[in-house]
Amino acid sequence: MSKVYLLNVGANTNHRATARSPLFDNDTFLYISFPHPEEPGYRPYPRDVRRFTRNIDFRYTHSDPDWKNLTYGDYCRNPRAAALKNAEVGDILLFWGLLWRNTGRTWDDFTGEHGWYLIGALRIIEILEEGQTPKDAKPANRRRAAKNVHFYRGVLDPDNRVFIGSLRRSKLFPKAIDLQATQGSGLLFRTIRAARGLPLRRRGKRNWNSSLRPCRVIWDLLDSEQRRRARIAAKAIFRKTGYDLLREI
């Protein structure tokens, strides 16, 4: 049975002065990838999100996940992503990120209020590894794979992997799901545990933020207790978006 990996993506707190993902009054949002000056294989920011960046070169961002083509790549030698070496077809990548409340449509409309939200999921149907090219993917997936930023040379660099998502079972959520990280009984603390299974804490040891920064498995669905917690989160996602995270599992 599948495992669910939790991954932090997008512009984060250290980008707060240059790039922010806006959260609007109806809890719709725009995903803003983090700026990455002169990165190999850079992608430009799409025109419709540039107003939520400032004092950066629009040409350089690490545009991943690729929500349009439903793929995600990572450099798995990085300790933050090392757990993805074990991800398999059928597993789920669940993405969370920092969103900033915005009452309009420009940078000046940010209120300063911000929080951490679940923003999308990818059900893995194929994995490409170092040395492979998009042509190594199944024919139906090749065009999508080729668009991923990790194929900037046409071939995957050492320790890189690209995960191709199911078109039916992967999605950028239409609305963000609040992890309620400032509430002791919030969704985050009811559903996710520290790496060794101990409860997360808002502060101090096992601080939730530092515990969840590296990618890792948060639910092994073979385990009844972890599956119970996964279902709580899945219900919260479904109520807000109509997307069933655990369907067909």
Sequence and secondary structure as in RCSB ss.txt:
>XXXX:A:sequence
MSKVYLLNVGANTNHRATARSPLFDNDTFLYISFPHPEEPGYRPYPRDVRRFTRNIDFRYTHSDPDWKNLTYGDY
CRNPRAAALKNAEVGDILLFWGLLWRNTGRTWDDFTGEHGWYLIGALRIIEILEEGQTPKDAKPANRRRAAKNVH
FYRGVLDPDNRVFIGSLRRSKLFPKAIDLQATQGSGLLFRTIRAARGLPLRRRGKRNWNSSLRPCRVIWDLLDSE
QRRRARIAAKAIFRKTGYDLLREI
>XXXX:A:secstr
  EEEEEE SS GGGTTTB EEE TTS B     B TT TT B   GGGGGGB SS TT B   SBTTTTEEEEE
TTSGGGGGGGG  TT EEEEEEEEEEESSSSGGGEEEEEEEEEEEEEEEEEEEETT  GGGS GGGHHHHHTSGG
GTTSS  TTEEEEEE TTT EEEEEEEE  TTSTTSHHHHH B TTS B BSSSTTBHHHHHSS EEEEETTSHH
HHHHHHHHHHHHHHHHS  TTTT 
